[in-house]
Amino acid sequence: MSGELAMTRREWLAGAGLMLGAPAKKAKFRFGLATYEWGKDWDIPAILKNLTTAKVHAVELKTVITQRDLSALRYPHGVELDLPKSARAEVKKRFKDSPVELVSLATSEHFPYSDGAKGWGAMATVDGVRLYTEKHGKAPYNGESRTEATREAVKAFLQLSHDVGSKFIRVLPNDWLPEFPHEKTLDKIAEDLNAVAQTARDLGQQIALEAHTAPGTLPNMKYVMDRVKDKKAVGIRLNSELRNTVDPSFEEQWEMVKDVASPTMHIHNLKTPGYPYQRVVQAMAKDGWDGWVFLEVSDKVDDRVAALAEQRELWEKLVAAAV
């Protein structure tokens, strides 16, 4: 590993609170925006301007979405796999020279795939298909080749994340594989993660497996992580879902996953009742969780910048009350 990459990894480890022998820290809960909805029509200058105005100093950029008709939906920030090397360096510099930190790329890569699956379970992303086709001279045509296409895309996103100065990429569990026990799907997710973890480690990155979709309960994600070999290269991302707080309680579920939790998480509209954010923050603060929370909101508002600032203020009050 080069000196530059080694330094990047040390910086990431320190920022994520994972440096061996480091003293315990108070929870920081650094607030940021996931551009999935509220930032979906902002290019990089708009992201920097609007987040600076809202006093939000971290961002997760959403990458290409494969739509139901298999077409690509790309975001105007342009941080995608086809971004040239010189442009990647420019993106890194623009964020480094601003008050906004580029922390994560939210990919739409899903593990695993199956020949018998329908909908998302039968698809590799458009970029995964392109990379596989370029490498093999034909498009992925079955579950095994679709899985390989996804793995190649994840590795490419890890390189992209490194090149633009980000620290994490988000991936998702796919739906249950048809006609198999559920454990088979979870075992396959772990197998896929193990196949790409070395790339993450080599680049000083972490893969954040989001607790999402039907398999994405925290007990299921813990089952996956028990089978992931490199727990520094992969972590579970909490997604602020109500199912993570009941039967058993959030405190019990957090105790189960806290040692394998990613230093990134998603939160949703803090003005919407139902999810016990104060209890969640209190439990995580008690254990010194040190990471970034990304607001992912699709609500329609008149002024997204003002609404973003309001959400930040609400979050800061929650954190202040906990710590």
PALUM-905248 format. One line per 5 residues: number of its first residue (from 1); for each residue z, y negated, x negated of N, C-alpha, C. Coordinates in steps of 0.05 Angstrom, whole numbers, plus 32768, in hexadecimal, padded with zeros to 4 digits. Layout:
N
NUM	Z Y X Z Y X Z Y X; ...
END
This chain:
323
1	8000 8018 7FEF 8000 8000 8000 8000 7FE7 7FEE; 7FF0 7FD4 7FF5 7FEE 7FBC 7FE5 8007 7FAB 7FE8; 800B 7F98 7FD5 8022 7F87 7FD7 8022 7F77 7FF1; 800A 7F6E 7FF9 8008 7F5E 8012 8011 7F6E 802A; 8008 7F87 802C 800F 7F98 8043 802D 7F9F 8042
6	8037 7FA4 802A 8053 7FAB 8027 8065 7F94 8030; 805D 7F7B 8029 806D 7F64 8032 806C 7F61 8050; 8054 7F65 805C 8051 7F64 8079 8064 7F78 8086; 8065 7F90 807B 8077 7FA4 8087 8094 7F9C 8084; 809C 7F92 806D 80B8 7F89 806A 80BF 7F73 807D
11	80AC 7F60 8081 80B1 7F4A 8093 80B5 7F55 80B0; 80A3 7F69 80B7 80A5 7F74 80D2 80C0 7F83 80D6; 80C7 7F93 80C2 80E0 7FA2 80C4 80F8 7F8F 80C7; 80F8 7F79 80B8 810E 7F66 80B9 810E 7F59 80D5; 80F6 7F51 80DE 80F4 7F44 80F8 80FC 7F56 810F
16	80F7 7F70 810D 80FD 7F83 8122 8119 7F8D 8120; 8128 7F85 810C 8144 7F8E 8109 8146 7FAA 8100; 8132 7FB4 80F0 8131 7FD0 80E8 8136 7FD3 80CA; 813B 7FBE 80BB 813F 7FC1 809F 8157 7FD2 8099; 8154 7FE6 8089 8169 7FF9 8083 8181 7FEA 8077
21	8198 7FEF 8083 81B0 7FE3 8079 81B5 7FC6 8081; 81A3 7FBB 8092 81A7 7F9F 809B 81BE 7F9D 80AE; 81CD 7F87 80AC 81E4 7F84 80BE 81DB 7F80 80DB; 81EC 7F87 80EE 81E6 7F84 810A 81E2 7F67 8111; 81CF 7F62 8123 81C8 7F47 812B 81CD 7F43 8148
26	81D2 7F2B 8150 81D3 7F25 816D 81B7 7F26 8178; 81B5 7F2D 8192 819B 7F2F 819E 818D 7F13 819F; 8173 7F13 8199 8165 7EF9 819A 8154 7EF6 81B3; 8148 7F0C 81BC 8137 7F0B 81D4 8123 7EF4 81D3; 8113 7EF3 81BE 8100 7EDE 81BB 80EB 7EDF 81D1
31	80E6 7EC9 81DE 80D6 7EC7 81F6 80B9 7EC2 81F0; 80A7 7ED0 81FD 808B 7ECC 81F9 807B 7ED1 8212; 8061 7ECD 8210 804F 7ED1 8227 803C 7EE8 8221; 8039 7EFA 8234 8023 7F0E 8233 800C 7F01 8242; 7FF5 7F00 8236 7FDE 7EF0 8242 7FCF 7EFF 8257
36	7FD8 7F16 825F 7FCB 7F27 8272 7FC1 7F18 828B; 7FD2 7F07 8297 7FCA 7EF8 82AF 7FCB 7EDA 82AB; 7FE3 7ED0 82A4 7FE6 7EB3 82A3 7FD6 7EA7 828C; 7FCF 7EB7 8278 7FBE 7EAC 8262 7FA2 7EB8 8261; 7F99 7EC4 8277 7F81 7ED3 8277 7F68 7EC2 8273
41	7F6A 7EA8 8278 7F52 7E97 8275 7F57 7E82 825E; 7F6A 7E87 824D 7F70 7E75 8237 7F64 7E80 821D; 7F56 7E6F 820E 7F4E 7E76 81F3 7F65 7E70 81E0; 7F61 7E74 81C6 7F78 7E70 81B3 7F81 7E53 81B3; 7F70 7E3F 81B2 7F7A 7E23 81B3 7F8B 7E1E 81CC
46	7F82 7E29 81E3 7F91 7E24 81FC 7FAC 7E33 81FB; 7FAC 7E4B 81F0 7FC5 7E5A 81ED 7FD9 7E4B 81DC; 7FD0 7E41 81C5 7FE2 7E32 81B3 7FEC 7E19 81C0; 7FDA 7E0A 81CD 7FE2 7DF1 81DA 7FF6 7DF6 81F1; 7FEF 7E09 8203 7FFF 7E0D 821B 801A 7E19 8214
51	801B 7E2C 8202 8035 7E38 81FB 8046 7E24 81EC; 803A 7E14 81DB 804A 7DFF 81CD 8056 7DEC 81E1; 8046 7DE4 81F5 8050 7DD1 820A 8067 7DDE 8219; 8065 7DF8 821F 807A 7E06 822E 8092 7E0E 821C; 8090 7E08 8202 80A5 7E10 81EF 80A8 7E2E 81EE
56	8092 7E3C 81EF 8091 7E59 81ED 8084 7E60 81D2; 8092 7E6E 81C1 808A 7E70 81A5 8080 7E8C 819D; 8079 7E9D 81B0 806F 7EB8 81AA 805A 7EC0 81BF; 8047 7ED0 81B7 8032 7ED8 81CA 802A 7EF5 81C4; 8023 7F03 81DA 8015 7F1D 81D8 7FFA 7F19 81E5
61	7FE5 7F1F 81D6 7FC9 7F1B 81E0 7FC0 7F35 81ED; 7FB6 7F33 8205 7FAA 7F4A 8213 7F8E 7F4E 8208; 7F87 7F67 8202 7F6C 7F6E 81F9 7F5C 7F7A 820F; 7F43 7F82 8209 7F2F 7F8A 821C 7F3A 7F9E 8231; 7F32 7F9B 824A 7F39 7FAD 825F 7F20 7FBC 8268
66	7F21 7FD6 826A 7F0B 7FE6 8275 7F10 7FE6 8293; 7EFD 7FDA 82A2 7EFF 7FD9 82BF 7EF6 7FF3 82CC; 7EFB 7FF5 82E6 7EF6 800D 82F5 7ED8 8015 82F3; 7EC7 8001 82F1 7EAA 8007 82EF 7EA1 800B 82D2; 7EB5 800E 82C0 7EB1 8013 82A3 7EA7 7FFB 8294
71	7EA5 7FE4 82A1 7E9D 7FCB 8293 7EB5 7FC0 8284; 7EB0 7FAE 8271 7EC5 7FA2 8261 7ECD 7F87 826B; 7EE7 7F82 826D 7EF2 7F68 8273 7F00 7F5E 825A; 7EF4 7F49 824E 7EFF 7F3F 8235 7F0B 7F23 8239; 7F1F 7F1D 8228 7F2E 7F04 822B 7F22 7EEF 8219
76	7F24 7ED5 8221 7F17 7EC0 8212 7F23 7EBB 81F6; 7F3B 7EC5 81F1 7F46 7EC1 81D6 7F35 7ED0 81C1; 7F27 7EE5 81C9 7F14 7EF3 81B7 7F20 7F04 81A2; 7F3A 7F0B 81A3 7F46 7F1C 818F 7F41 7F39 8198; 7F2A 7F43 8190 7F21 7F5E 8197 7F17 7F6C 817F
81	7F10 7F86 8182 7F09 7F96 816B 7EF0 7F8D 815D; 7EDE 7F7F 816B 7EC5 7F76 815E 7EC9 7F5C 8150; 7EE1 7F51 814F 7EE6 7F38 8141 7EE1 7F3C 8123; 7ECF 7F2C 8116 7ECA 7F2F 80FA 7EE2 7F29 80E8; 7EE1 7F33 80D0 7EF8 7F30 80BE 7EFF 7F13 80B9
86	7EEB 7F02 80B5 7EF1 7EE5 80B0 7EFE 7ED8 80C8; 7EF5 7EE0 80E0 7F00 7ED5 80F8 7F1D 7EDF 80FD; 7F22 7EF7 80F4 7F3E 7F01 80F6 7F51 7EF0 80E4; 7F47 7EEA 80CD 7F58 7EDA 80BB 7F5C 7EBE 80C7; 7F48 7EB3 80D5 7F4B 7E99 80E1 7F5F 7E9A 80F8
91	7F5F 7EAF 8108 7F72 7EB2 811D 7F8F 7EB3 8112; 7F92 7EC2 80FD 7FAC 7EC5 80F0 7FB6 7EA9 80E6; 7FA4 7E9A 80DA 7FAB 7E80 80D0 7FB3 7E6D 80E6; 7FA3 7E6D 80FC 7FA8 7E5B 8112 7FC4 7E5F 811E; 7FCC 7E78 8121 7FE7 7E7E 812C 7FFC 7E77 8117
96	7FF7 7E7D 80FE 800A 7E78 80E9 800F 7E5A 80E6; 7FFB 7E4A 80EB 7FFE 7E2D 80E9 8008 7E20 8102; 800F 7E30 8116 8018 7E25 8130 8035 7E2D 8135; 8042 7E23 814A 805D 7E2C 8150 805E 7E46 815F; 8046 7E52 8165 8044 7E6A 8175 803F 7E82 8163
101	804F 7E96 8166 804C 7EAF 8156 803C 7EC3 8166; 8027 7ECE 815A 8018 7EE4 8165 8027 7EFE 815E; 8033 7F0A 8172 8045 7F21 816D 8038 7F3C 8173; 8028 7F3D 8188 801E 7F57 8192 8003 7F55 819F; 7FF4 7F6B 819F 7FDC 7F6E 81AE 7FE0 7F84 81C3
106	7FDB 7F7C 81DC 7FDF 7F8F 81F2 7FC4 7F9D 81F8; 7FC1 7FB5 81ED 7FA8 7FC4 81F2 7FAA 7FD2 820D; 7F93 7FDC 8216 7F92 7FED 822E 7F8E 800A 8227; 7F95 8011 820E 7F91 802D 8206 7FA6 803F 8213; 7F9D 8055 821F 7FAE 8068 822D 7FAD 8083 821F
111	7FC4 8090 821C 7FC6 80AC 8214 7FD3 80BD 822A; 7FCB 80D6 822F 7FB4 80E4 8224 7F9D 80E5 8237; 7F88 80F5 8231 7F71 80F9 8243 7F6D 8117 8249; 7F5F 811C 825E 7F5A 8138 8267 7F3F 813A 8274; 7F32 8150 8271 7F18 8155 827E 7F1B 8154 829C
116	7F32 815D 82A6 7F35 815E 82C3 7F41 8145 82D0; 7F48 8132 82C0 7F54 811A 82CB 7F40 8108 82D9; 7F4A 80F8 82EC 7F3A 80E5 82FA 7F43 80C9 82F4; 7F31 80B5 82FB 7F39 8099 82F7 7F3E 8093 82D9; 7F55 8086 82D4 7F5B 807E 82B8 7F5D 8097 82A6
121	7F67 80AD 82B1 7F6A 80C5 82A1 7F51 80D0 8296; 7F3A 80C8 82A1 7F20 80D2 8298 7F11 80BF 8286; 7F1E 80A9 827E 7F11 8094 8270 7F1C 808F 8254; 7F0B 8088 8242 7F13 807B 822A 7F0A 805D 822D; 7F17 804B 821F 7F10 802F 8222 7EF4 802A 8217
126	7EE9 8014 821F 7ECD 800D 8216 7ECC 800C 81F8; 7EE0 8001 81EB 7EE0 7FFF 81CE 7EE4 801A 81C1; 7EF4 802B 81CE 7EF7 8046 81C4 7EDD 8056 81C5; 7ECF 8052 81DB 7EB5 805F 81DF 7EA1 8055 81C9; 7EA1 803B 81C5 7E8F 802F 81B1 7E95 803A 8195
131	7EAE 803A 818E 7EB5 8044 8173 7EAE 8061 816F; 7EB4 8071 8184 7EAD 808E 8182 7E8F 8092 8180; 7E80 8083 8190 7E63 8086 8190 7E57 807E 8175; 7E61 8068 8169 7E58 8060 814F 7E5E 8075 813A; 7E75 8081 813C 7E7D 8095 8128 7E6F 80B0 812B
136	7E6A 80B8 8143 7E60 80D3 8148 7E44 80D4 8153; 7E39 80BD 815A 7E1D 80BD 8164 7E1A 80C5 8181; 7E30 80C9 818F 7E2F 80CF 81AB 7E49 80C6 81B8; 7E48 80C0 81D1 7E60 80B7 81DF 7E74 80CE 81E4; 7E8D 80C8 81E6 7EA1 80DD 81ED 7E9A 80EA 8207
141	7E9C 8105 8209 7E92 8113 8220 7EA6 8127 822C; 7EBD 812A 821F 7ED1 813C 822B 7EED 8131 8224; 7F02 813F 822D 7F1D 8136 8228 7F23 8133 820B; 7F1B 8146 81FA 7F21 8145 81DE 7F13 812D 81D0; 7EFA 8128 81D7 7EEC 8112 81CA 7EF5 80F7 81D5
146	7EFD 80F6 81EF 7F08 80DD 81F9 7F23 80D6 81EC; 7F33 80EB 81E7 7F4C 80E7 81D9 7F47 80DC 81BC; 7F33 80E8 81AF 7F2C 80DF 8194 7F22 80C2 8195; 7F13 80BB 81AA 7F0A 809F 81AC 7F21 808C 81AF; 7F35 8094 81BF 7F4C 8083 81C3 7F5C 8080 81A9
151	7F5F 8096 819B 7F6E 8095 8181 7F60 8082 816D; 7F45 8083 816C 7F36 8072 815B 7F3A 8055 8163; 7F3A 804F 817D 7F3E 8034 8186 7F59 802A 817F; 7F6E 803B 8182 7F89 8033 817C 7F8B 802C 815E; 7F7F 803C 814D 7F80 8037 8130 7F72 801C 812A
156	7F5C 8017 8138 7F4D 7FFE 8134 7F5D 7FE6 813D; 7F6C 7FE9 8154 7F7D 7FD3 815D 7F94 7FCE 814A; 7F9E 7FE3 813E 7FB4 7FDF 812A 7FA9 7FCF 8112; 7F91 7FD4 810A 7F85 7FC5 80F4 7F81 7FA8 80FD; 7F77 7FA4 8116 7F73 7F89 8121 7F8D 7F7A 8122
161	7FA2 7F87 812C 7FBC 7F7A 812E 7FC6 7F72 8112; 7FC3 7F83 80FF 7FCA 7F7B 80E3 7FBB 7F63 80D9; 7FA0 7F64 80DE 7F8F 7F4F 80D3 7F95 7F33 80DF; 7F9D 7F32 80F9 7FA2 7F18 8105 7FBF 7F10 8103; 7FCF 7F20 80F6 7FEB 7F18 80F1 7FFE 7F21 8107
166	7FF5 7F32 8119 8007 7F3E 812D 8017 7F55 8121; 802B 7F5E 8130 803D 7F73 8127 803C 7F8D 8137; 8033 7F8B 8150 8035 7FA1 8162 801A 7FA4 8172; 8015 7FBD 817B 8001 7FC0 8190 800E 7FD0 81A7; 8007 7FCA 81BF 8011 7FD8 81D6 7FFD 7FEE 81DF
171	8006 8006 81E4 7FF6 801B 81F0 8005 8025 8209; 7FF7 8035 8219 8002 803E 8233 8001 805C 8236; 8014 8068 8244 8011 8084 824C 7FFD 8086 8263; 7FEC 809A 8262 7FD9 809E 8278 7FE7 80AC 828F; 7FD9 80B2 82A5 7FE5 80C0 82BB 7FE9 80DE 82B4
176	7FF6 80EC 82C5 7FFB 8108 82C0 7FE1 8118 82BD; 7FDF 8129 82AA 7FC8 813B 82A8 7FC8 814E 82C0; 7FB0 8152 82CD 7FB0 8163 82E4 7FB3 8181 82DD; 7FC0 818F 82EF 7FC2 81AC 82ED 7FD2 81B5 82D4; 7FE4 81A4 82CB 7FF6 81AB 82B5 8012 81A3 82BC
181	8026 81B0 82B1 8042 81A6 82B3 8043 818A 82A7; 8054 8179 82B1 8057 815E 82A7 805D 815D 828A; 806C 8170 8280 8073 8170 8264 805A 8171 8252; 8045 817E 825C 802C 817F 824D 8021 8163 8247; 8022 8152 825C 8018 8136 8258 8029 8128 8243
186	8043 812B 8246 8055 811D 8233 8052 8128 8217; 804E 8142 8214 8049 814D 81FA 802F 8142 81EE; 801B 813F 81FE 8001 8135 81F5 8004 8117 81EC; 8013 8107 81FB 8018 80EC 81F3 8024 80EB 81D7; 8038 80FB 81D2 8045 80FC 81B8 8031 8105 81A3
191	8021 8119 81A9 800D 8122 8196 7FF9 810C 818E; 7FF0 80FD 81A2 7FDE 80E6 819D 7FEB 80D1 818C; 8004 80CB 8192 8012 80B6 8183 8016 80BF 8166; 801C 80D9 8162 8020 80E3 8147 8006 80E1 8137; 7FEF 80E2 8145 7FD5 80E1 8138 7FCE 80C5 812E
196	7FDB 80B1 8139 7FD4 8095 8131 7FEB 8087 8123; 8003 8094 8122 801B 8087 8117 8018 8080 80FA; 800A 8091 80EA 8008 808B 80CE 7FF8 8071 80C9; 7FE4 806C 80D9 7FD5 8054 80D7 7FE7 803C 80DC; 7FF8 803E 80F0 800B 8028 80F6 801D 8023 80DF
201	8028 8039 80D4 803B 8036 80BD 802D 8029 80A5; 8014 8032 809F 8006 8028 8088 8000 800A 808A; 7FFD 8001 80A3 7FF6 7FE4 80A8 800E 7FD3 80AF; 8026 7FDF 80AE 803E 7FCF 80B4 803F 7FC7 80D1; 8035 7FD8 80E3 8034 7FD3 80FF 8046 7FE6 810E
206	804B 7FE0 8128 8058 7FF3 813A 8048 7FF5 8153; 8046 800E 815D 803A 8014 8177 804F 8013 818C; 804C 8002 81A0 8060 8000 81B6 8055 8010 81CE; 8061 8026 81D4 805A 8037 81EB 8068 802C 8203; 8059 8020 8215 8066 8013 822C 806E 8027 8242
211	8086 8023 824C 8090 8033 8262 8081 802B 827C; 806B 8038 8281 8058 802F 8296 804B 8047 82A2; 803F 8044 82B9 8031 805A 82C8 8045 8070 82CF; 803B 8085 82DD 804C 809A 82E8 805D 80A8 82D2; 8052 80AE 82BB 8063 80BB 82A7 8076 80A8 8299
216	8075 808E 829E 8082 807B 828D 809F 8075 8294; 80AE 8088 829E 80CB 8084 82A1 80D8 8085 8286; 80EF 8078 8283 80FC 8078 8269 8105 8094 8260; 810E 80A6 8272 8114 80C1 8269 80FA 80CF 825F; 80E4 80CB 826C 80CB 80D7 8263 80C2 80CC 8248
221	80C5 80B2 8244 80BE 80A5 822B 80D1 80AF 8215; 80EA 80B4 821B 80FD 80BF 8207 80F4 80DB 8200; 80EA 80EB 8213 80E0 8105 820D 80C8 8103 81FA; 80B7 80F0 81FE 80A0 80EC 81EC 80AA 80E5 81D0; 80BD 80D2 81CF 80C6 80C8 81B5 80D5 80DE 81A5
226	80E1 80F0 81B3 80EE 8107 81A6 80DA 8118 8197; 80C1 8115 819E 80AB 8125 8192 8099 8114 8180; 809F 80FA 817E 8091 80E9 816C 809E 80EA 8151; 808F 80EF 813C 809A 80F4 8121 80A3 80DA 8113; 8094 80C5 8117 8099 80AC 8109 80A3 8097 811C
231	80BE 8095 811E 80C9 8083 8132 80CB 8066 8129; 80C2 8060 8111 80C0 8044 8109 80A4 803A 8110; 8090 804C 8112 8075 8044 8118 806F 8043 8136; 8081 804F 8146 807E 8050 8163 8098 804A 8170; 8098 803B 8186 80B0 8035 8196 80A9 8033 81B3
236	80BE 8036 81C4 80BA 8033 81E1 80BD 8016 81E9; 80A9 800C 81F8 80AB 7FF1 8203 80B6 7FF1 821F; 80CC 7FE4 8224 80D6 7FE1 823F 80C4 7FCE 824F; 80C2 7FD4 8269 80AF 7FC6 827A 80BB 7FB9 8293; 80D6 7FB6 8293 80E4 7FA9 82A9 80DD 7FB4 82C4
241	80DD 7FCE 82C6 80D7 7FDC 82E0 80F1 7FE4 82ED; 80F3 7FE2 8307 810B 7FE8 8316 8114 8005 8311; 8100 8017 830E 8108 8033 830A 8117 8038 82F0; 8116 8024 82DE 8126 8027 82C5 8143 801E 82C9; 814B 8016 82E1 8166 800B 82E5 8176 801B 82F9
246	816B 8030 8305 8179 803F 831A 8175 805D 8315; 818A 806D 831B 8189 808A 831B 817D 8095 8301; 8189 8092 82EA 81A3 8085 82E5 819F 8067 82E1; 81B6 8059 82DC 81B6 803C 82D8 81A7 8034 82C0; 81A0 801A 82BE 8193 8010 82A6 81A4 8015 828D
251	81BE 8011 828F 81CF 8014 8278 81CD 8031 826D; 81CC 8044 827F 81CA 8060 8277 81AE 8066 826B; 819A 805B 8277 817F 8060 826D 817B 8051 8252; 8186 8039 8250 8184 802A 8237 8192 8039 8220; 81A9 8045 8226 81B7 8055 8212 81A6 806C 8208
256	8196 8076 821A 8184 808D 8213 816E 8085 8200; 8163 806C 8203 814B 8065 81F4 814F 804F 81E0; 8167 8044 81DE 816B 802B 81CE 8163 802F 81B0; 8167 8048 81A6 8161 804D 818A 8143 804F 8184; 8133 8052 8199 8116 8055 8196 8107 803F 81A5
261	8116 802A 81AD 810A 8014 81BC 80FA 8002 81A9; 80E2 7FF9 81B2 80D2 7FE6 81A3 80E0 7FCB 81A3; 80DC 7FBB 818F 80E6 7F9F 818F 80D5 7F8D 81A1; 80C6 7F98 81B3 80B7 7F88 81C7 80BC 7F94 81E3; 80BC 7F82 81F7 80BE 7F8C 8213 80AF 7F78 8225
266	80A9 7F82 823D 809D 7F71 8251 80B2 7F6A 8266; 80B1 7F51 826F 80C0 7F48 8286 80AD 7F3C 829B; 80B6 7F39 82B3 80A6 7F2F 82C9 80B3 7F16 82D5; 80A9 7F0D 82EB 80B2 7EF3 82F6 80D0 7EF3 82FA; 80DE 7EE2 82EC 80FB 7EE2 82ED 8105 7ED6 8307
271	80F4 7ECA 8317 80FC 7EBF 8331 80FA 7ED3 8347; 80EF 7EEA 8341 80EC 7EFF 8356 8105 7F11 8356; 8113 7F13 836C 812C 7F23 836D 8126 7F40 836B; 813A 7F4F 8363 8138 7F6D 8363 813F 7F79 8348; 8132 7F70 8333 8137 7F7C 8319 8150 7F6F 830C
276	8163 7F7F 8303 817D 7F74 82F9 817B 7F6A 82DC; 816D 7F54 82D8 8168 7F4B 82BD 8182 7F45 82AE; 8196 7F3A 82BC 81AF 7F33 82AE 81BD 7F4B 82A3; 81BD 7F61 82B2 81C9 7F7A 82A8 81B9 7F85 8291; 819F 7F84 8294 818D 7F8E 827E 8192 7F7F 8264
281	8192 7F64 8266 8196 7F54 824E 81B2 7F59 8243; 81C6 7F5C 8254 81E1 7F61 824A 81E2 7F7B 823A; 81D6 7F90 8245 81D7 7FAA 8238 81C8 7FA9 821D; 81B1 7F9D 821C 81A2 7F9C 8204 81AF 7F89 81EF; 81BA 7F73 81F9 81C8 7F61 81E7 81E0 7F6E 81DA
286	81EE 7F7E 81E9 8205 7F8C 81DF 81FE 7F9D 81C6; 81E6 7FA8 81C6 81DD 7FB8 81AF 81CD 7FA9 819B; 81CB 7F8E 819E 81BE 7F7D 818A 81A0 7F80 818A; 8194 7F87 81A0 8176 7F8A 81A1 816A 7F70 8197; 8157 7F72 8185 814C 7F5A 8178 812E 7F5B 817A
291	8123 7F4F 818E 8107 7F51 8192 80FB 7F3B 81A3; 80E3 7F40 81AD 80D4 7F2D 81BC 80D0 7F37 81D9; 80D4 7F25 81EC 80CF 7F2B 8208 80B6 7F1B 8210; 80A3 7F29 821C 808A 7F1D 8224 8088 7F1B 8243; 8084 7F03 824D 8082 7EFF 8269 8066 7F07 8273
296	8066 7F1A 8285 804D 7F24 8291 804E 7F1F 82AF; 8041 7F09 82B8 8042 7F00 82D3 8026 7EFC 82DE; 8022 7F04 82F7 8008 7F00 8304 800A 7EED 831C; 8022 7EE2 8322 8026 7ED1 8338 8014 7EB8 8336; 8009 7EAF 834C 7FF9 7E97 834D 800B 7E7E 834E
301	8008 7E6C 833B 8017 7E53 833A 8005 7E3C 8335; 800E 7E24 833D 7FFD 7E0C 8339 7FFA 7E04 831C; 800F 7E08 830D 800F 7DFF 82F1 801C 7E15 82E0; 800B 7E25 82D3 8016 7E3C 82C4 8026 7E33 82AC; 8020 7E1D 829F 802F 7E14 8288 804C 7E0C 8291
306	804E 7DFD 82A6 8068 7DF5 82B1 8077 7E0E 82BA; 8069 7E21 82C7 8077 7E39 82D1 8080 7E4A 82B9; 8070 7E4A 82A4 8078 7E59 828C 8091 7E4D 827F; 8092 7E33 827E 80AA 7E25 8273 80C3 7E2B 8285; 80BF 7E2C 829F 80D5 7E32 82B1 80DF 7E4F 82AD
311	80CD 7E62 82A9 80D4 7E7D 82A4 80E4 7E80 8289; 80DB 7E71 8275 80E9 7E71 825C 8106 7E67 825F; 8109 7E52 826E 8124 7E47 8273 8136 7E5A 8282; 812A 7E68 8296 813A 7E7C 82A4 8142 7E93 8292; 8130 7E9B 8280 8136 7EB1 826E 814C 7EA8 825A
316	814A 7E90 8250 815E 7E86 823D 817A 7E85 824A; 817B 7E7F 8264 8195 7E7F 8272 81A0 7E9B 8274; 818F 7EAF 8279 8198 7ECB 827B 81A3 7ED4 8260; 8196 7ECD 824B 819E 7ED5 8230 81B8 7EC7 8229; 81BA 7EAE 822E 81D2 7E9F 8228 81EB 7EAA 8237
321	81E6 7EB3 8250 81FC 7EBE 825F 8205 7ED9 8255; 81F3 7EE7 8246 81F9 7F02 823C 8206 7F01 8221; 81FE 7EEF 8210 8207 7EEF 81F4 8217 7ED6 81EE
END
